[in-house]
Every structure is written in C-alpha cells, then in structure tokens.
Amino acid sequence: MAVLVVTTGRSTVHHLWAVLKAIGYVSRRGIEWRALPVDFPLHAAV
C-alpha cells in the first residue's frame, strides 16, 4: 500500500532537540542568549 506524504514549507535547519536544550541551558544558568556555548545552535536560531 502506497502512502502519499505531502510536505509544505521550509525544512528545519537545526535539530529541535538542540534548540530545546539551549533554551533549558539559558533558563537554568540565567545567562544572556548571546553567551550560549558553541555546542548549541546560534542564539538567533534559538
């Protein structure tokens, strides 16, 4: 049985899990968004 999948919009650039981890990091540490370590996506993406 064939399934038709329709996708619309732009594909994601960053992993959602990495973005959620970055939000949790900022909320726990109380740092500014621009002070995110390089392990996380850019602050503009988060």
C-alpha positions as a Markdown table, in Angstrom:
| # | Residue | x | y | z |
|---|---|---|---|---|
| 1 | Met | 0.0 | 0.0 | 0.0 |
| 2 | Ala | 1.5 | 3.3 | -1.1 |
| 3 | Val | 1.3 | 6.3 | 1.2 |
| 4 | Leu | 1.4 | 9.8 | -0.2 |
| 5 | Val | 3.2 | 12.3 | 2.1 |
| 6 | Val | 2.8 | 16.0 | 1.3 |
| 7 | Thr | 5.3 | 18.4 | 2.8 |
| 8 | Thr | 4.9 | 22.1 | 2.7 |
| 9 | Gly | 7.1 | 24.9 | 4.0 |
| 10 | Arg | 10.8 | 25.1 | 4.7 |
| 11 | Ser | 12.7 | 22.2 | 6.1 |
| 12 | Thr | 14.3 | 22.6 | 9.5 |
| 13 | Val | 17.9 | 23.8 | 9.7 |
| 14 | His | 18.6 | 23.0 | 13.3 |
| 15 | His | 17.6 | 20.0 | 15.3 |
| 16 | Leu | 14.6 | 20.7 | 17.6 |
| 17 | Trp | 16.2 | 18.8 | 20.4 |
| 18 | Ala | 19.3 | 21.1 | 20.3 |
| 19 | Val | 17.1 | 24.2 | 20.4 |
| 20 | Leu | 15.2 | 22.9 | 23.4 |
| 21 | Lys | 18.4 | 22.0 | 25.2 |
| 22 | Ala | 19.7 | 25.6 | 24.5 |
| 23 | Ile | 16.5 | 27.1 | 25.9 |
| 24 | Gly | 16.9 | 25.0 | 29.1 |
| 25 | Tyr | 20.6 | 25.9 | 29.4 |
| 26 | Val | 19.7 | 29.6 | 29.3 |
| 27 | Ser | 16.9 | 29.3 | 31.8 |
| 28 | Arg | 18.9 | 27.2 | 34.2 |
| 29 | Arg | 22.1 | 29.3 | 34.1 |
| 30 | Gly | 20.5 | 32.7 | 33.8 |
| 31 | Ile | 22.9 | 33.8 | 31.0 |
| 32 | Glu | 22.2 | 36.0 | 28.0 |
| 33 | Trp | 21.3 | 34.4 | 24.7 |
| 34 | Arg | 24.5 | 35.7 | 23.1 |
| 35 | Ala | 26.5 | 33.9 | 25.7 |
| 36 | Leu | 25.5 | 30.4 | 24.5 |
| 37 | Pro | 28.4 | 28.0 | 24.2 |
| 38 | Val | 29.4 | 26.8 | 20.7 |
| 39 | Asp | 27.8 | 23.4 | 21.4 |
| 40 | Phe | 24.4 | 24.9 | 20.8 |
| 41 | Pro | 22.8 | 26.5 | 17.6 |
| 42 | Leu | 23.3 | 30.2 | 17.1 |
| 43 | His | 21.3 | 32.4 | 19.5 |
| 44 | Ala | 19.3 | 33.9 | 16.6 |
| 45 | Ala | 18.1 | 30.4 | 15.8 |
| 46 | Val | 17.1 | 29.6 | 19.4 |
